[in-house]
Amino acid sequence: MINTDAEGRLILCDALTYSRRFKPAVVVDIATLTGACVIALGAHLTAVMSNDDDLAAELEEAGRRAEDRAWHMPMAEEYTEQLKSNFADFTNSCGREGGAVTAACFLSKFTDGMRWAHLDIAGTAYLAGSQKGSTGRPVPLLVDFLINRR
């Protein structure tokens, strides 16, 4: 563990591992995982990172239909390379560059053989200023996704 401020992803790793026992068709985890997501997408779009492009497209389409939009972020090998560690199998945090994606790449280490997607709602879960409070996002996206599951 390189960064104790990245503890949420460690809990998600446990949850992803635990979910295997139920043999789910898909796994979608949702978290306010990174401030880097707020920098990348602001408060407008939820980030979708996935090991399955069809699943990511399904979630994006559900977001469009529900007017709770999401954006499929890349999870290319270059981002996974940033997880390399000189003293462990891999690290839980890689620094600022690509922070939202590298956090998802870390989670993906625990999803082999699963159809998995991560929704980073750090920018969309809350409103700031005089309207501050919870938005309820991505509930509309998820409800539409579940209703329209293929």
Phi and psi in radians as a Rosetta constraint file:
Dihedral C 1 N 2 CA 2 C 2 CIRCULARHARMONIC -1.696 0.35
Dihedral N 2 CA 2 C 2 N 3 CIRCULARHARMONIC -0.430 0.35
Dihedral C 2 N 3 CA 3 C 3 CIRCULARHARMONIC -2.431 0.35
Dihedral N 3 CA 3 C 3 N 4 CIRCULARHARMONIC 1.971 0.35
Dihedral C 3 N 4 CA 4 C 4 CIRCULARHARMONIC -1.311 0.35
Dihedral N 4 CA 4 C 4 N 5 CIRCULARHARMONIC -0.168 0.35
Dihedral C 4 N 5 CA 5 C 5 CIRCULARHARMONIC -1.439 0.35
Dihedral N 5 CA 5 C 5 N 6 CIRCULARHARMONIC -0.035 0.35
Dihedral C 5 N 6 CA 6 C 6 CIRCULARHARMONIC -1.896 0.35
Dihedral N 6 CA 6 C 6 N 7 CIRCULARHARMONIC 0.705 0.35
Dihedral C 6 N 7 CA 7 C 7 CIRCULARHARMONIC -1.317 0.35
Dihedral N 7 CA 7 C 7 N 8 CIRCULARHARMONIC -0.476 0.35
Dihedral C 7 N 8 CA 8 C 8 CIRCULARHARMONIC -1.029 0.35
Dihedral N 8 CA 8 C 8 N 9 CIRCULARHARMONIC -0.685 0.35
Dihedral C 8 N 9 CA 9 C 9 CIRCULARHARMONIC -1.179 0.35
Dihedral N 9 CA 9 C 9 N 10 CIRCULARHARMONIC -0.450 0.35
Dihedral C 9 N 10 CA 10 C 10 CIRCULARHARMONIC -1.213 0.35
Dihedral N 10 CA 10 C 10 N 11 CIRCULARHARMONIC -0.680 0.35
Dihedral C 10 N 11 CA 11 C 11 CIRCULARHARMONIC -1.169 0.35
Dihedral N 11 CA 11 C 11 N 12 CIRCULARHARMONIC -0.710 0.35
Dihedral C 11 N 12 CA 12 C 12 CIRCULARHARMONIC -1.086 0.35
Dihedral N 12 CA 12 C 12 N 13 CIRCULARHARMONIC -0.628 0.35
Dihedral C 12 N 13 CA 13 C 13 CIRCULARHARMONIC -1.051 0.35
Dihedral N 13 CA 13 C 13 N 14 CIRCULARHARMONIC -0.751 0.35
Dihedral C 13 N 14 CA 14 C 14 CIRCULARHARMONIC -1.084 0.35
Dihedral N 14 CA 14 C 14 N 15 CIRCULARHARMONIC -0.765 0.35
Dihedral C 14 N 15 CA 15 C 15 CIRCULARHARMONIC -1.125 0.35
Dihedral N 15 CA 15 C 15 N 16 CIRCULARHARMONIC -0.729 0.35
Dihedral C 15 N 16 CA 16 C 16 CIRCULARHARMONIC -1.080 0.35
Dihedral N 16 CA 16 C 16 N 17 CIRCULARHARMONIC -0.772 0.35
Dihedral C 16 N 17 CA 17 C 17 CIRCULARHARMONIC -1.106 0.35
Dihedral N 17 CA 17 C 17 N 18 CIRCULARHARMONIC -0.771 0.35
Dihedral C 17 N 18 CA 18 C 18 CIRCULARHARMONIC -1.084 0.35
Dihedral N 18 CA 18 C 18 N 19 CIRCULARHARMONIC -0.672 0.35
Dihedral C 18 N 19 CA 19 C 19 CIRCULARHARMONIC -1.077 0.35
Dihedral N 19 CA 19 C 19 N 20 CIRCULARHARMONIC -0.427 0.35
Dihedral C 19 N 20 CA 20 C 20 CIRCULARHARMONIC -0.963 0.35
Dihedral N 20 CA 20 C 20 N 21 CIRCULARHARMONIC -0.620 0.35
Dihedral C 20 N 21 CA 21 C 21 CIRCULARHARMONIC -1.111 0.35
Dihedral N 21 CA 21 C 21 N 22 CIRCULARHARMONIC -0.308 0.35
Dihedral C 21 N 22 CA 22 C 22 CIRCULARHARMONIC -1.655 0.35
Dihedral N 22 CA 22 C 22 N 23 CIRCULARHARMONIC -0.065 0.35
Dihedral C 22 N 23 CA 23 C 23 CIRCULARHARMONIC 0.856 0.35
Dihedral N 23 CA 23 C 23 N 24 CIRCULARHARMONIC 0.967 0.35
Dihedral C 23 N 24 CA 24 C 24 CIRCULARHARMONIC -1.234 0.35
Dihedral N 24 CA 24 C 24 N 25 CIRCULARHARMONIC 2.632 0.35
Dihedral C 24 N 25 CA 25 C 25 CIRCULARHARMONIC -1.148 0.35
Dihedral N 25 CA 25 C 25 N 26 CIRCULARHARMONIC -0.714 0.35
Dihedral C 25 N 26 CA 26 C 26 CIRCULARHARMONIC -2.509 0.35
Dihedral N 26 CA 26 C 26 N 27 CIRCULARHARMONIC 2.755 0.35
Dihedral C 26 N 27 CA 27 C 27 CIRCULARHARMONIC -2.221 0.35
Dihedral N 27 CA 27 C 27 N 28 CIRCULARHARMONIC 2.217 0.35
Dihedral C 27 N 28 CA 28 C 28 CIRCULARHARMONIC -2.168 0.35
Dihedral N 28 CA 28 C 28 N 29 CIRCULARHARMONIC 2.044 0.35
Dihedral C 28 N 29 CA 29 C 29 CIRCULARHARMONIC -1.817 0.35
Dihedral N 29 CA 29 C 29 N 30 CIRCULARHARMONIC 2.625 0.35
Dihedral C 29 N 30 CA 30 C 30 CIRCULARHARMONIC -2.308 0.35
Dihedral N 30 CA 30 C 30 N 31 CIRCULARHARMONIC 2.293 0.35
Dihedral C 30 N 31 CA 31 C 31 CIRCULARHARMONIC -2.780 0.35
Dihedral N 31 CA 31 C 31 N 32 CIRCULARHARMONIC 2.708 0.35
Dihedral C 31 N 32 CA 32 C 32 CIRCULARHARMONIC -1.494 0.35
Dihedral N 32 CA 32 C 32 N 33 CIRCULARHARMONIC 1.212 0.35
Dihedral C 32 N 33 CA 33 C 33 CIRCULARHARMONIC -1.278 0.35
Dihedral N 33 CA 33 C 33 N 34 CIRCULARHARMONIC -0.750 0.35
Dihedral C 33 N 34 CA 34 C 34 CIRCULARHARMONIC -2.464 0.35
Dihedral N 34 CA 34 C 34 N 35 CIRCULARHARMONIC 2.445 0.35
Dihedral C 34 N 35 CA 35 C 35 CIRCULARHARMONIC -1.140 0.35
Dihedral N 35 CA 35 C 35 N 36 CIRCULARHARMONIC -0.421 0.35
Dihedral C 35 N 36 CA 36 C 36 CIRCULARHARMONIC -1.080 0.35
Dihedral N 36 CA 36 C 36 N 37 CIRCULARHARMONIC -0.512 0.35
Dihedral C 36 N 37 CA 37 C 37 CIRCULARHARMONIC -1.163 0.35
Dihedral N 37 CA 37 C 37 N 38 CIRCULARHARMONIC -0.652 0.35
Dihedral C 37 N 38 CA 38 C 38 CIRCULARHARMONIC -1.111 0.35
Dihedral N 38 CA 38 C 38 N 39 CIRCULARHARMONIC -0.703 0.35
Dihedral C 38 N 39 CA 39 C 39 CIRCULARHARMONIC -1.143 0.35
Dihedral N 39 CA 39 C 39 N 40 CIRCULARHARMONIC -0.714 0.35
Dihedral C 39 N 40 CA 40 C 40 CIRCULARHARMONIC -1.247 0.35
Dihedral N 40 CA 40 C 40 N 41 CIRCULARHARMONIC -0.787 0.35
Dihedral C 40 N 41 CA 41 C 41 CIRCULARHARMONIC -2.127 0.35
Dihedral N 41 CA 41 C 41 N 42 CIRCULARHARMONIC -0.051 0.35
Dihedral C 41 N 42 CA 42 C 42 CIRCULARHARMONIC 1.132 0.35
Dihedral N 42 CA 42 C 42 N 43 CIRCULARHARMONIC -2.610 0.35
Dihedral C 42 N 43 CA 43 C 43 CIRCULARHARMONIC -1.748 0.35
Dihedral N 43 CA 43 C 43 N 44 CIRCULARHARMONIC 0.227 0.35
Dihedral C 43 N 44 CA 44 C 44 CIRCULARHARMONIC -1.653 0.35
Dihedral N 44 CA 44 C 44 N 45 CIRCULARHARMONIC -0.707 0.35
Dihedral C 44 N 45 CA 45 C 45 CIRCULARHARMONIC -2.228 0.35
Dihedral N 45 CA 45 C 45 N 46 CIRCULARHARMONIC 2.482 0.35
Dihedral C 45 N 46 CA 46 C 46 CIRCULARHARMONIC -1.432 0.35
Dihedral N 46 CA 46 C 46 N 47 CIRCULARHARMONIC 2.413 0.35
Dihedral C 46 N 47 CA 47 C 47 CIRCULARHARMONIC -1.441 0.35
Dihedral N 47 CA 47 C 47 N 48 CIRCULARHARMONIC 2.346 0.35
Dihedral C 47 N 48 CA 48 C 48 CIRCULARHARMONIC -1.988 0.35
Dihedral N 48 CA 48 C 48 N 49 CIRCULARHARMONIC 2.141 0.35
Dihedral C 48 N 49 CA 49 C 49 CIRCULARHARMONIC -2.161 0.35
Dihedral N 49 CA 49 C 49 N 50 CIRCULARHARMONIC 2.354 0.35
Dihedral C 49 N 50 CA 50 C 50 CIRCULARHARMONIC -2.657 0.35
Dihedral N 50 CA 50 C 50 N 51 CIRCULARHARMONIC 2.699 0.35
Dihedral C 50 N 51 CA 51 C 51 CIRCULARHARMONIC -1.598 0.35
Dihedral N 51 CA 51 C 51 N 52 CIRCULARHARMONIC 0.146 0.35
Dihedral C 51 N 52 CA 52 C 52 CIRCULARHARMONIC -2.465 0.35
Dihedral N 52 CA 52 C 52 N 53 CIRCULARHARMONIC 1.869 0.35
Dihedral C 52 N 53 CA 53 C 53 CIRCULARHARMONIC -1.088 0.35
Dihedral N 53 CA 53 C 53 N 54 CIRCULARHARMONIC -0.597 0.35
Dihedral C 53 N 54 CA 54 C 54 CIRCULARHARMONIC -1.151 0.35
Dihedral N 54 CA 54 C 54 N 55 CIRCULARHARMONIC -0.709 0.35
Dihedral C 54 N 55 CA 55 C 55 CIRCULARHARMONIC -1.126 0.35
Dihedral N 55 CA 55 C 55 N 56 CIRCULARHARMONIC -0.768 0.35
Dihedral C 55 N 56 CA 56 C 56 CIRCULARHARMONIC -1.053 0.35
Dihedral N 56 CA 56 C 56 N 57 CIRCULARHARMONIC -0.727 0.35
Dihedral C 56 N 57 CA 57 C 57 CIRCULARHARMONIC -1.138 0.35
Dihedral N 57 CA 57 C 57 N 58 CIRCULARHARMONIC -0.665 0.35
Dihedral C 57 N 58 CA 58 C 58 CIRCULARHARMONIC -1.065 0.35
Dihedral N 58 CA 58 C 58 N 59 CIRCULARHARMONIC -0.758 0.35
Dihedral C 58 N 59 CA 59 C 59 CIRCULARHARMONIC -1.188 0.35
Dihedral N 59 CA 59 C 59 N 60 CIRCULARHARMONIC -0.716 0.35
Dihedral C 59 N 60 CA 60 C 60 CIRCULARHARMONIC -1.074 0.35
Dihedral N 60 CA 60 C 60 N 61 CIRCULARHARMONIC -0.765 0.35
Dihedral C 60 N 61 CA 61 C 61 CIRCULARHARMONIC -1.127 0.35
Dihedral N 61 CA 61 C 61 N 62 CIRCULARHARMONIC -0.717 0.35
Dihedral C 61 N 62 CA 62 C 62 CIRCULARHARMONIC -1.047 0.35
Dihedral N 62 CA 62 C 62 N 63 CIRCULARHARMONIC -0.721 0.35
Dihedral C 62 N 63 CA 63 C 63 CIRCULARHARMONIC -1.095 0.35
Dihedral N 63 CA 63 C 63 N 64 CIRCULARHARMONIC -0.700 0.35
Dihedral C 63 N 64 CA 64 C 64 CIRCULARHARMONIC -1.119 0.35
Dihedral N 64 CA 64 C 64 N 65 CIRCULARHARMONIC -0.817 0.35
Dihedral C 64 N 65 CA 65 C 65 CIRCULARHARMONIC -1.086 0.35
Dihedral N 65 CA 65 C 65 N 66 CIRCULARHARMONIC -0.679 0.35
Dihedral C 65 N 66 CA 66 C 66 CIRCULARHARMONIC -1.530 0.35
Dihedral N 66 CA 66 C 66 N 67 CIRCULARHARMONIC 0.011 0.35
Dihedral C 66 N 67 CA 67 C 67 CIRCULARHARMONIC 0.979 0.35
Dihedral N 67 CA 67 C 67 N 68 CIRCULARHARMONIC 0.727 0.35
Dihedral C 67 N 68 CA 68 C 68 CIRCULARHARMONIC -2.370 0.35
Dihedral N 68 CA 68 C 68 N 69 CIRCULARHARMONIC 1.194 0.35
Dihedral C 68 N 69 CA 69 C 69 CIRCULARHARMONIC -1.179 0.35
Dihedral N 69 CA 69 C 69 N 70 CIRCULARHARMONIC 2.638 0.35
Dihedral C 69 N 70 CA 70 C 70 CIRCULARHARMONIC -2.340 0.35
Dihedral N 70 CA 70 C 70 N 71 CIRCULARHARMONIC 2.816 0.35
Dihedral C 70 N 71 CA 71 C 71 CIRCULARHARMONIC -2.305 0.35
Dihedral N 71 CA 71 C 71 N 72 CIRCULARHARMONIC 2.231 0.35
Dihedral C 71 N 72 CA 72 C 72 CIRCULARHARMONIC -1.339 0.35
Dihedral N 72 CA 72 C 72 N 73 CIRCULARHARMONIC 1.995 0.35
Dihedral C 72 N 73 CA 73 C 73 CIRCULARHARMONIC -1.594 0.35
Dihedral N 73 CA 73 C 73 N 74 CIRCULARHARMONIC 2.678 0.35
Dihedral C 73 N 74 CA 74 C 74 CIRCULARHARMONIC -1.289 0.35
Dihedral N 74 CA 74 C 74 N 75 CIRCULARHARMONIC 2.649 0.35
Dihedral C 74 N 75 CA 75 C 75 CIRCULARHARMONIC -2.335 0.35
Dihedral N 75 CA 75 C 75 N 76 CIRCULARHARMONIC 0.915 0.35
Dihedral C 75 N 76 CA 76 C 76 CIRCULARHARMONIC -1.223 0.35
Dihedral N 76 CA 76 C 76 N 77 CIRCULARHARMONIC 2.787 0.35
Dihedral C 76 N 77 CA 77 C 77 CIRCULARHARMONIC -0.965 0.35
Dihedral N 77 CA 77 C 77 N 78 CIRCULARHARMONIC -0.559 0.35
Dihedral C 77 N 78 CA 78 C 78 CIRCULARHARMONIC -1.023 0.35
Dihedral N 78 CA 78 C 78 N 79 CIRCULARHARMONIC -0.619 0.35
Dihedral C 78 N 79 CA 79 C 79 CIRCULARHARMONIC -1.244 0.35
Dihedral N 79 CA 79 C 79 N 80 CIRCULARHARMONIC -0.692 0.35
Dihedral C 79 N 80 CA 80 C 80 CIRCULARHARMONIC -1.115 0.35
Dihedral N 80 CA 80 C 80 N 81 CIRCULARHARMONIC -0.593 0.35
Dihedral C 80 N 81 CA 81 C 81 CIRCULARHARMONIC -1.015 0.35
Dihedral N 81 CA 81 C 81 N 82 CIRCULARHARMONIC -0.542 0.35
Dihedral C 81 N 82 CA 82 C 82 CIRCULARHARMONIC -1.167 0.35
Dihedral N 82 CA 82 C 82 N 83 CIRCULARHARMONIC -0.258 0.35
Dihedral C 82 N 83 CA 83 C 83 CIRCULARHARMONIC -1.413 0.35
Dihedral N 83 CA 83 C 83 N 84 CIRCULARHARMONIC -0.159 0.35
Dihedral C 83 N 84 CA 84 C 84 CIRCULARHARMONIC -1.042 0.35
Dihedral N 84 CA 84 C 84 N 85 CIRCULARHARMONIC 2.522 0.35
Dihedral C 84 N 85 CA 85 C 85 CIRCULARHARMONIC -2.255 0.35
Dihedral N 85 CA 85 C 85 N 86 CIRCULARHARMONIC 2.586 0.35
Dihedral C 85 N 86 CA 86 C 86 CIRCULARHARMONIC -1.513 0.35
Dihedral N 86 CA 86 C 86 N 87 CIRCULARHARMONIC -0.058 0.35
Dihedral C 86 N 87 CA 87 C 87 CIRCULARHARMONIC -2.410 0.35
Dihedral N 87 CA 87 C 87 N 88 CIRCULARHARMONIC 0.075 0.35
Dihedral C 87 N 88 CA 88 C 88 CIRCULARHARMONIC -2.549 0.35
Dihedral N 88 CA 88 C 88 N 89 CIRCULARHARMONIC 3.050 0.35
Dihedral C 88 N 89 CA 89 C 89 CIRCULARHARMONIC -1.036 0.35
Dihedral N 89 CA 89 C 89 N 90 CIRCULARHARMONIC -0.760 0.35
Dihedral C 89 N 90 CA 90 C 90 CIRCULARHARMONIC -2.892 0.35
Dihedral N 90 CA 90 C 90 N 91 CIRCULARHARMONIC 2.914 0.35
Dihedral C 90 N 91 CA 91 C 91 CIRCULARHARMONIC -1.825 0.35
Dihedral N 91 CA 91 C 91 N 92 CIRCULARHARMONIC 2.736 0.35
Dihedral C 91 N 92 CA 92 C 92 CIRCULARHARMONIC -1.554 0.35
Dihedral N 92 CA 92 C 92 N 93 CIRCULARHARMONIC -0.079 0.35
Dihedral C 92 N 93 CA 93 C 93 CIRCULARHARMONIC -2.693 0.35
Dihedral N 93 CA 93 C 93 N 94 CIRCULARHARMONIC 2.454 0.35
Dihedral C 93 N 94 CA 94 C 94 CIRCULARHARMONIC -2.095 0.35
Dihedral N 94 CA 94 C 94 N 95 CIRCULARHARMONIC 0.100 0.35
Dihedral C 94 N 95 CA 95 C 95 CIRCULARHARMONIC 1.732 0.35
Dihedral N 95 CA 95 C 95 N 96 CIRCULARHARMONIC -2.905 0.35
Dihedral C 95 N 96 CA 96 C 96 CIRCULARHARMONIC -1.336 0.35
Dihedral N 96 CA 96 C 96 N 97 CIRCULARHARMONIC -0.703 0.35
Dihedral C 96 N 97 CA 97 C 97 CIRCULARHARMONIC -1.157 0.35
Dihedral N 97 CA 97 C 97 N 98 CIRCULARHARMONIC 2.065 0.35
Dihedral C 97 N 98 CA 98 C 98 CIRCULARHARMONIC 1.155 0.35
Dihedral N 98 CA 98 C 98 N 99 CIRCULARHARMONIC 0.508 0.35
Dihedral C 98 N 99 CA 99 C 99 CIRCULARHARMONIC -0.964 0.35
Dihedral N 99 CA 99 C 99 N 100 CIRCULARHARMONIC -0.712 0.35
Dihedral C 99 N 100 CA 100 C 100 CIRCULARHARMONIC -1.167 0.35
Dihedral N 100 CA 100 C 100 N 101 CIRCULARHARMONIC -0.732 0.35
Dihedral C 100 N 101 CA 101 C 101 CIRCULARHARMONIC -1.247 0.35
Dihedral N 101 CA 101 C 101 N 102 CIRCULARHARMONIC -0.744 0.35
Dihedral C 101 N 102 CA 102 C 102 CIRCULARHARMONIC -1.160 0.35
Dihedral N 102 CA 102 C 102 N 103 CIRCULARHARMONIC -0.551 0.35
Dihedral C 102 N 103 CA 103 C 103 CIRCULARHARMONIC -1.111 0.35
Dihedral N 103 CA 103 C 103 N 104 CIRCULARHARMONIC -0.746 0.35
Dihedral C 103 N 104 CA 104 C 104 CIRCULARHARMONIC -1.167 0.35
Dihedral N 104 CA 104 C 104 N 105 CIRCULARHARMONIC -0.656 0.35
Dihedral C 104 N 105 CA 105 C 105 CIRCULARHARMONIC -1.065 0.35
Dihedral N 105 CA 105 C 105 N 106 CIRCULARHARMONIC -0.661 0.35
Dihedral C 105 N 106 CA 106 C 106 CIRCULARHARMONIC -1.054 0.35
Dihedral N 106 CA 106 C 106 N 107 CIRCULARHARMONIC -0.841 0.35
Dihedral C 106 N 107 CA 107 C 107 CIRCULARHARMONIC -1.052 0.35
Dihedral N 107 CA 107 C 107 N 108 CIRCULARHARMONIC -0.671 0.35
Dihedral C 107 N 108 CA 108 C 108 CIRCULARHARMONIC -1.076 0.35
Dihedral N 108 CA 108 C 108 N 109 CIRCULARHARMONIC -0.368 0.35
Dihedral C 108 N 109 CA 109 C 109 CIRCULARHARMONIC -1.064 0.35
Dihedral N 109 CA 109 C 109 N 110 CIRCULARHARMONIC -0.303 0.35
Dihedral C 109 N 110 CA 110 C 110 CIRCULARHARMONIC -1.904 0.35
Dihedral N 110 CA 110 C 110 N 111 CIRCULARHARMONIC 0.291 0.35
Dihedral C 110 N 111 CA 111 C 111 CIRCULARHARMONIC -2.140 0.35
Dihedral N 111 CA 111 C 111 N 112 CIRCULARHARMONIC 0.237 0.35
Dihedral C 111 N 112 CA 112 C 112 CIRCULARHARMONIC -0.927 0.35
Dihedral N 112 CA 112 C 112 N 113 CIRCULARHARMONIC 2.300 0.35
Dihedral C 112 N 113 CA 113 C 113 CIRCULARHARMONIC 1.396 0.35
Dihedral N 113 CA 113 C 113 N 114 CIRCULARHARMONIC 0.040 0.35
Dihedral C 113 N 114 CA 114 C 114 CIRCULARHARMONIC -1.945 0.35
Dihedral N 114 CA 114 C 114 N 115 CIRCULARHARMONIC 2.601 0.35
Dihedral C 114 N 115 CA 115 C 115 CIRCULARHARMONIC -1.529 0.35
Dihedral N 115 CA 115 C 115 N 116 CIRCULARHARMONIC 1.935 0.35
Dihedral C 115 N 116 CA 116 C 116 CIRCULARHARMONIC -2.330 0.35
Dihedral N 116 CA 116 C 116 N 117 CIRCULARHARMONIC 2.537 0.35
Dihedral C 116 N 117 CA 117 C 117 CIRCULARHARMONIC -2.468 0.35
Dihedral N 117 CA 117 C 117 N 118 CIRCULARHARMONIC 2.571 0.35
Dihedral C 117 N 118 CA 118 C 118 CIRCULARHARMONIC -2.034 0.35
Dihedral N 118 CA 118 C 118 N 119 CIRCULARHARMONIC 2.300 0.35
Dihedral C 118 N 119 CA 119 C 119 CIRCULARHARMONIC -1.888 0.35
Dihedral N 119 CA 119 C 119 N 120 CIRCULARHARMONIC 2.008 0.35
Dihedral C 119 N 120 CA 120 C 120 CIRCULARHARMONIC -1.628 0.35
Dihedral N 120 CA 120 C 120 N 121 CIRCULARHARMONIC 1.932 0.35
Dihedral C 120 N 121 CA 121 C 121 CIRCULARHARMONIC -1.855 0.35
Dihedral N 121 CA 121 C 121 N 122 CIRCULARHARMONIC 0.378 0.35
Dihedral C 121 N 122 CA 122 C 122 CIRCULARHARMONIC -0.993 0.35
Dihedral N 122 CA 122 C 122 N 123 CIRCULARHARMONIC -0.625 0.35
Dihedral C 122 N 123 CA 123 C 123 CIRCULARHARMONIC -1.556 0.35
Dihedral N 123 CA 123 C 123 N 124 CIRCULARHARMONIC -0.359 0.35
Dihedral C 123 N 124 CA 124 C 124 CIRCULARHARMONIC -1.867 0.35
Dihedral N 124 CA 124 C 124 N 125 CIRCULARHARMONIC -0.198 0.35
Dihedral C 124 N 125 CA 125 C 125 CIRCULARHARMONIC -1.339 0.35
Dihedral N 125 CA 125 C 125 N 126 CIRCULARHARMONIC -0.381 0.35
Dihedral C 125 N 126 CA 126 C 126 CIRCULARHARMONIC -2.349 0.35
Dihedral N 126 CA 126 C 126 N 127 CIRCULARHARMONIC 2.673 0.35
Dihedral C 126 N 127 CA 127 C 127 CIRCULARHARMONIC -1.841 0.35
Dihedral N 127 CA 127 C 127 N 128 CIRCULARHARMONIC 2.623 0.35
Dihedral C 127 N 128 CA 128 C 128 CIRCULARHARMONIC -1.938 0.35
Dihedral N 128 CA 128 C 128 N 129 CIRCULARHARMONIC 3.117 0.35
Dihedral C 128 N 129 CA 129 C 129 CIRCULARHARMONIC 1.204 0.35
Dihedral N 129 CA 129 C 129 N 130 CIRCULARHARMONIC -2.572 0.35
Dihedral C 129 N 130 CA 130 C 130 CIRCULARHARMONIC -1.172 0.35
Dihedral N 130 CA 130 C 130 N 131 CIRCULARHARMONIC -0.324 0.35
Dihedral C 130 N 131 CA 131 C 131 CIRCULARHARMONIC -1.695 0.35
Dihedral N 131 CA 131 C 131 N 132 CIRCULARHARMONIC 0.224 0.35
Dihedral C 131 N 132 CA 132 C 132 CIRCULARHARMONIC -0.941 0.35
Dihedral N 132 CA 132 C 132 N 133 CIRCULARHARMONIC 2.500 0.35
Dihedral C 132 N 133 CA 133 C 133 CIRCULARHARMONIC 2.591 0.35
Dihedral N 133 CA 133 C 133 N 134 CIRCULARHARMONIC 3.131 0.35
Dihedral C 133 N 134 CA 134 C 134 CIRCULARHARMONIC -1.344 0.35
Dihedral N 134 CA 134 C 134 N 135 CIRCULARHARMONIC 2.522 0.35
Dihedral C 134 N 135 CA 135 C 135 CIRCULARHARMONIC -1.659 0.35
Dihedral N 135 CA 135 C 135 N 136 CIRCULARHARMONIC -0.372 0.35
Dihedral C 135 N 136 CA 136 C 136 CIRCULARHARMONIC 1.443 0.35
Dihedral N 136 CA 136 C 136 N 137 CIRCULARHARMONIC 0.013 0.35
Dihedral C 136 N 137 CA 137 C 137 CIRCULARHARMONIC -1.374 0.35
Dihedral N 137 CA 137 C 137 N 138 CIRCULARHARMONIC 2.490 0.35
Dihedral C 137 N 138 CA 138 C 138 CIRCULARHARMONIC -1.781 0.35
Dihedral N 138 CA 138 C 138 N 139 CIRCULARHARMONIC 0.614 0.35
Dihedral C 138 N 139 CA 139 C 139 CIRCULARHARMONIC -0.977 0.35
Dihedral N 139 CA 139 C 139 N 140 CIRCULARHARMONIC -0.823 0.35
Dihedral C 139 N 140 CA 140 C 140 CIRCULARHARMONIC -1.020 0.35
Dihedral N 140 CA 140 C 140 N 141 CIRCULARHARMONIC -0.750 0.35
Dihedral C 140 N 141 CA 141 C 141 CIRCULARHARMONIC -1.031 0.35
Dihedral N 141 CA 141 C 141 N 142 CIRCULARHARMONIC -0.832 0.35
Dihedral C 141 N 142 CA 142 C 142 CIRCULARHARMONIC -1.170 0.35
Dihedral N 142 CA 142 C 142 N 143 CIRCULARHARMONIC -0.698 0.35
Dihedral C 142 N 143 CA 143 C 143 CIRCULARHARMONIC -1.091 0.35
Dihedral N 143 CA 143 C 143 N 144 CIRCULARHARMONIC -0.804 0.35
Dihedral C 143 N 144 CA 144 C 144 CIRCULARHARMONIC -1.089 0.35
Dihedral N 144 CA 144 C 144 N 145 CIRCULARHARMONIC -0.753 0.35
Dihedral C 144 N 145 CA 145 C 145 CIRCULARHARMONIC -0.987 0.35
Dihedral N 145 CA 145 C 145 N 146 CIRCULARHARMONIC -0.821 0.35
Dihedral C 145 N 146 CA 146 C 146 CIRCULARHARMONIC -1.202 0.35
Dihedral N 146 CA 146 C 146 N 147 CIRCULARHARMONIC -0.703 0.35
Dihedral C 146 N 147 CA 147 C 147 CIRCULARHARMONIC -1.107 0.35
Dihedral N 147 CA 147 C 147 N 148 CIRCULARHARMONIC -0.623 0.35
Dihedral C 147 N 148 CA 148 C 148 CIRCULARHARMONIC -1.777 0.35
Dihedral N 148 CA 148 C 148 N 149 CIRCULARHARMONIC 0.277 0.35
Dihedral C 148 N 149 CA 149 C 149 CIRCULARHARMONIC -0.967 0.35
Dihedral N 149 CA 149 C 149 N 150 CIRCULARHARMONIC 2.337 0.35
